[in-house]
């Protein structure tokens, strides 16, 4: 089956449903890896999550302020008054919460890949970053 993103005969609502389906598949794979204790699946999903976060979220972090500022300028709004100012402040506050998550995702990916290479179970440091996996800790 063709990927919905590159398949012009698929309507936009179908593309959104398919993109949501792909996100759900990653969640299911991640959960399956933890339930089975399969470090290879966990490492693979963690790798995909880090790549997707950089491809989609990081590009949006750059594109949204640039295009938003351009649209505000064209519409004649000042970025430093009223709701525009507070939306920019909240944008940076949200970014401050996102950065630690990125660091955690990268660290978890690295720990999972190291475990695969060593043919070992996930270390305690991984479980400390991912509280949902504590019940399945092997060490």
N, C-alpha and C positions, 0 to 999 in steps of 0.2 A: 504494500500500500504506500502511496506517495505521501511524503511529509506534508501536513496541512499548510505549513508556512510557505512552501514553494509550489503549492498546487492551486493554480488559479481557478479551477472549476469548483473548488470548495468555498462556500460562502463564508463571510467574516464570522457570523455566529458559530458556524461549524469549526472554524479555526480556533476560536476562543475555547470551545468545548474540548477540542483535541489538545490544546495547550494545557488546559486544566487536567485533562486525563494524564498527560505526560508527567505533570507535577505530582499527581496522585501515585503514579507508578514509582517515582523516586521515593516517596514516603513509604510505600508498601515494601519496596526492596530494602530500604534502610531498616524498617521494622523486622522484616524477615531475616536480615543478616543478624540483628541483635537477638532475635528469638532463637535462631539456630546456633548462634555463637560463631558464625562464619565470618572471619576477619576479612577474607577476600572480598565478599560482597560489601561489607561495611566500608572498606578502603575504596572500592570502586565507586560507590555512591557518594562518599565524601569528596572524592576527586571531581565528580560531576557537579556537585553542589558548589564547590569553590569556583569552578570554571563558569558555571551559570551565573553565579553572583557577580563575578567580574564582567561578564559579557553583557548582562542585562542591567543590573543595578548600578554598577559603576558608570556605565555609559549614560544612564538616566541622570545620575548625580551631576554629570557634566552638562548634558543637553538641556535639562529642565531649567536651571537658572539662566542659561544663555538665551534660550528661546523665550522664557518668561519675561526676562528683562527687555528683550527686543519687542515683544508684544505690548508690554506696558508702555514702553517709549512711543510706539506707534499709536497707541490709544490715548496718549497724553497723560498717563498716570505718573505720579512721582513715586519712586520706590521707597521713599523715606517718610511717608505720611500714612496714617490710618491703617487699614487692614493689610495693605501691601507690606508695610514695615513689619507688622507682627507675623505675617505669613513667612517672611524671610527669616525672622528670628526663630520661629518654630521649625523651619527647614533645617537650620543649623543645629538646633537641639536634637531633632530626629537623627541627623547625621552623627552627632556625638554618641547616641545610643547604638547606631549601626556599626561604628568602627570596632568596638570590642567584640561584636558578634563575628565580624570578618576575621579578626585575629583568632577567635575560638575555632571557627571553621577550618582555617588553615592549619592550626595546631592539631586539631583532631584528625585531619587528613594526613598530616605528617606522621602522627603517632600510629595511625592505622596502617599506613604504608610500611613503616618500620617494623610493625608486628608481622606483616605479611612476609617481608624479606627475612625476618628472623624465625619465621614459622612458629610464632608464639601467640599467646592470647593478648588481648588488649591490656595495656598497662593501667595502673590506678589513675595516672594523670588524665587518661582519656575519659575514664568514668567520672572524674571530678568535673570535667568540662561538659559532660553529657549526663546529667542526673537521671535521665530516663533509662539509661543502660545499667545503672548500679545493680539492679536486681539480677542481672545476667553476668555479673563480673565473675571471671573464672579464677582470678588470682587471690 
